Amino acid sequence: MGAMTDLAASAKETVGLSVGDADRMIHVEQVEPQRRLTARFHVGRPLPLWFGAPSRVLLAERSDEEILRVAGQRELTDLEPVNPPAPGVLLGQVEEVRRTGHARAFEETIEGGHTLSVPVRGALGVLAAVLSVTAPAERLPATRMDEVLPELVDAAARISLRLGHRAPRHEDRE
């Protein structure tokens, strides 16, 4: 089984893969667990970058000026986010992604849905995609995100490895 399938089976939640395209994000793949109630992405639908955990991971690679431009434009979408962050708040959230290496969204895009996202890197270390776990809020509170995060990071590392990424080696210096 692949990294996404393994993660969906382990976390028992929906796993998605998203990519950036200019000032938009597109969900390109999802794996749903064998559960009656799941969260579902809109595969292939372009979404603006000013809301959602996967978007914050994509924005973390950009300059603060670019982030404020994207946040300030508030490109219209047919998906009305429930609780989108204000431009200044978004910049702070992106700073948090830069610091921690992951993004969290709590009922931001869809009412009752939470998302946890991490980067997937390509051969040259460049951001290639974003891997996410999305679930109903009651099944993915912050405490459960803490539990799922290591599995999500591991799955992203497995995908990154397949894309040719090699994590830098840290040598002990004495």
N, C-alpha and C positions, 0 to 999 in steps of 0.2 A: 504494500500500500504506500501511497505517497504521503508527504509531510502534512498536507492539508487534511487528507482523509484520516490519518492517524490522530491529528489534533481534534478533529470533529468528534471522533469516536471517544477519545479520552475526556475532553471537556464536556461532551454531550451538548454542544452548542454549535451554531452556524459559524463557519469559517469562510472568510472572503479574501480575495486578492484584488487589489486596486492599483491602477497606474495613473500617472499624471499626464495630461495633454494640455499644454499651455496653461491657461488659468482654470482648468477643469480637472476633475477626477472622474475616472470611469471604473466601475466594478467590472472586472473581466472574468471572474470565476468565483463560484461558491460551492461549498460542500455542506449539506445539511445533515444533522444527526438523525438517528432513528428515534424521533420524539414526536408526540402529537402537536405540541405547540413550539414553533421555532420562529426565529427572526429571519427575514428574507431580504436580500439585497436586490436591487434592480440592475441585473447584469446588462452591460452595454449602454446604460443611460448616463450621459454626461451630467455631472453635477458641479456647481461652482465650488471653489476652494474656501469659502468663508464660513463653513460650518462642518462639523463632524470630525471624529478622531482621525480617520485616515487622511483627511485633508491637512490636519495639523502636522502630521509626519511629513507630508509632501512639502508643506510650507517651511518646515524647519531647515531645509536646504537653501532657502532664499534669503535675501537681505531683508532687514527690517523695513526698508523703504518699499520693497516689493510686497511684503506682507500687508503693510498699511494701505497700499494701493488696491490690492485685491479686496481687503476688508472694507475699504471705503467705497468701492464701486458697487458692492452688493448686487452683483449680476443676478438678474431674475431667473427663477427656475420654476418648473411646474410642480416641484416638491417644496411645499412650504415648511421650513424647519420649525419645530415646536419652540425651541429655546436657543436661538442663535446668539453667539457672543457679540458684544459690541466690539468695534475695531481695537480699542485699547486692551480690552480683555483678551481678545484673540492673540494679540502680540505677546501678552503675558503667558498664555497657554502654550504658544509656540516656544517661548523661552524654556518653559517646563519640559517640553519634549526634547529640546537640545540638551538639557541638564540630565534628564532621566533616561532618554532613549526610547520612550514610549508615550502614547497619548491615550487619554481616557475621555469619554463623552457620556454624560448622564442625561438621558431623555432630552437630547439636544436636537437630533434630526427627526426622530420618530417618538411620539409619546409612548412611554412604557418600555423603551429600548435603550440599553447601554452598550457601549462598544469600547474595546481595548485594541490598540493598534501599535505595530512595530515596523521598522524598515526592513526591506529585503535589498541586499546589495549585489551589484554585478561584479564582473571580473576586475574592474579598476577601482572598486570601492564606491562607485557612484550609485546613488539610490535608483533601484530598478523598479520597485513596487512596494506596496504596503500590505502586510498580512494582518488580518483582524479577526477577533472573536466578537460576535454580537449575540445578545440574548435578551429575553425579557428582564426588566429591571430587578424583579424579585429573585431571579436566579443569578444575576451578575452584579451584586453590590460591590463596593470598593474592596471589601475584605476578600471576596471570591476572586476579584481581579488580581489581587496580590498572589493568590494561589495559582491562578491560570497563567500569570505572566511568564514564569520560567519555561513552561511548556510552549507558549507562543514564541518566545525568543528562540528556543531550540528549533522549532519548526521553521522559523524564518532563517535561521542559520543553515538548516538542511537545504532549503530552497536556494539560498545564496551560494552555497557550495556547488550546487548543480549548475548555477549560472557562472561558475568560475571564480567566485570570490574566495579569497584566502584571508582569514583574519590575521592581523599583524601579530607577530610573536613578541612577547615581552621577555626580555632577557634580564636576569637578576644582575644588578650592578652593586658591587661591594667596594 
